[in-house]
Amino acid sequence: MKANVSGSRRASVTALLISMCIFAMAGFAASDNDSAAQSRGQITEAEQLLANLGYLVGSPDGRIDPTTRQAIMAFQKVERLKRTGVLTSAVLDRMRTASTPSPKYGGPAHIEVDITRQVLFVVDDSGNVKLVVPVSTGNDERYFDKQKRKWEVASTPRGEFTIQRKINGTRKAPLGEIYYPSYFFEGWAVHGSNSVPAKPASHGCVRVPRGADKMLFGMMPVGMKIYLYD
């Protein structure tokens, strides 16, 4: 009699555990579907919306490639959303009602780097933003400069500058390889990098994603104004 009761209890517990697992898995799946917009249609729509708003994306093809991910990241930065680079249903809804960001300064054509939001704006002669790309600026941490043989702070200058010189291609700089640099103050430049995280991480330069670097190089002639601000 005791054995039957024990067996009945074990069966009940087993059934309960199975039900709980199924419920948890169903809840996880629902949560996952709510958190990430995965369909080709949603991704294509997001790519087209981002392009219309001035963010750098390739041809809308319904695929999340590095360029699309960086464009999503730039949008999240501008809109002060969580910087994940992931297209969620909520982010897509936000794109549907968003406007092209406004620059801090009017024309003529110039570059703006919003250090707080970690984005770069290309502004045309009419004072409209025509291109938005994510950046990573100085992290304000101390590092040892082997070339100068002293400690420095990884800080990005603020203020009004002009593009002074450019290198059309790759430069093996003391702190690593950089791509298509456009120098605006001493050794500080806007340049391409293989690492453009969501937060400030550079030694002071303005990092932009690969792919955007060559395009920006052609849009930033020597003598163009560049404003960097918080």
Secondary structure, 3 states (H helix, E strand, C coil): CHHHHHHHHHHHHHHHHHHHHHHHHHHHHHHHHHHCCCCHHHHHHHHHHHHHHCECCCCCCCCCCHHHHHHHHHHHHHCCCCCCCCCCHHHHHHHHHCCCCCCCCCCCCEEEEECCCCEEEEECCCCCEEEEEECECECCCEEEECCCCEEEECCCCCEEEECCEECCCEEEECCEEEEEEEEEECCEEEEEECCCCCCCCECCCEEEECCHHHHHHHHCCCCCEEEEEC
